[in-house]
Every structure is written in structure tokens, then in C-alpha cells.
Amino acid sequence: MLVLGFVAGTVTVINAVSAHNGALWVLLGIVLLTVAGWVFGYPRYRSSHLPTGALWAGYASVRLSDLTQAGLVGDIHVRSDRRLKSWTLGLGSLGGRLEVTAGGMRLRLGIVSRFAGATGSTVVPWPDIREIQVGDVPGMINRGVGGGIRIVLQSGAAVDGTFLGTRAALLLALAGSPLGRRLPPGQ
């Protein structure tokens, strides 16, 4: 509906401004076809192209301090703490792609984290994980598109974060993982 509204609004504006200019109509047609192709094609492309070996993938953010306290820094390297704190407004949050794989949970830092001076990835193997809790983030309008995630390790340390991705697909991937038989009821 949003796309149709955009198309109708654009056609109305162009029609009012210049009803007899054929070049503008050709340009409008090219723009509309490009936008429609992106809007309708991109979600299908993204949902059908998971990283190799991933059961689920979505964007996530966690604090570097949580990863450090849990001993999950892996091969994440921070060039400058000052730069990281400046880019993240003092939170020290790292963002990237969270993947559920057969070997465990993997976080690959994304482009924004690279701008903030952090690079790398970390993997948490399934035997090191005691439980994973997936919940709502307060104030979210569409609760199916993301939420909060808490990874509790066997040592008792926990890593809290937020994710953006299909929540039902994440729960399905976790249920199919080696951890699936140990998920709390209702997860």
C-alpha cells in the first residue's frame, strides 16, 4: 500500500506540474520501476540468501563490555576506545550480523562498527551456552521484527543485546539447534 500511495502521489504531482512533457513521464516511469523492483525484490532476495552454514541471520547489537566480561571477545579488535565511545555516544555498542549456525552463535561486526574502529567476529559454541532468552523490547510497534536476546553461558555470565530480524524464524532456528531441547518453556 505504501508503494501504491507513493506512485499515486508522484503521478499526481507530475501531472499537475507538466502534463505535456513526455521526457518527465519517461523519467518517472524509470524511477517507479526501479523503486518497485527494489521494494518487491529485495525482501525476497534477503530471505532466501543466508550466509553459508547459517540457520538464521539478522542484525544485532551488543555492548563490548558485556562481551569482555563474558570472555567472548574472540578476534574482535578495537583500534581506539576513544573513537568507539565517540561513535557510540559512550555506550560502546557493537553492531553486526548475528548468525545461528550448527556450531553455535556467531557475531560478525558490520560497517558501522568498522567506522567506530572495531573489526572482527566472535563465536560462542553450543556447549558453552546454558540458555538463550528471546523477548520483546519495550516500545516496539511490530513485535515480530526484532527484540531482545540474552545469551547465558555455562559460567553464569550473560550477554544482552537487541536484534533485528524475523523473531519467529530465530525461535525456529534455535529450536532446531543443539540447544533446542534445553530452551525454557514458551521460547
C-alpha positions, 0 to 999 in steps of 0.5 A: 500500500505504501508503494501504491500511495507513493506512485499515486502521489508522484503521478499526481504531482507530475501531472499537475506540474507538466502534463505535456512533457513526455521526457518527465513521464519517461523519467518517472516511469524509470524511477517507479520501476526501479523503486518497485523492483527494489521494494518487491525484490529485495525482501525476497532476495534477503530471505532466501540468501543466508550466509553459508552454514547459517540457520538464521541471520539478522542484525544485532547489537551488543555492548563490548563490555558485556562481551569482555566480561563474558570472555567472548571477545574472540578476534574482535579488535578495537583500534581506539576506545576513544573513537568507539565511545565517540561513535557510540555516544559512550555506550560502546555498542557493537553492531553486526550480523548475528548468525545461528549456525550448527556450531553455535552463535556467531557475531560478525561486526558490520560497517558501522562498527568498522567506522567506530574502529572495531573489526572482527567476529566472535563465536560462542559454541553450543556447549558453552551456552546454558540458555538463550532468552528471546523477548520483546523490547519495550516500545516496539510497534511490530513485535515480530521484527526484532527484540531482545536476546540474552545469551547465558553461558555455562559460567553464569555470565550473560550477554544482552543485546537487541536484534533485528530480524524475523523473531519467529524464524530465530525461535525456529532456528534455535529450536532446531539447534543443539540447544533446542531441547534445553530452551525454557518453556514458551521460547 
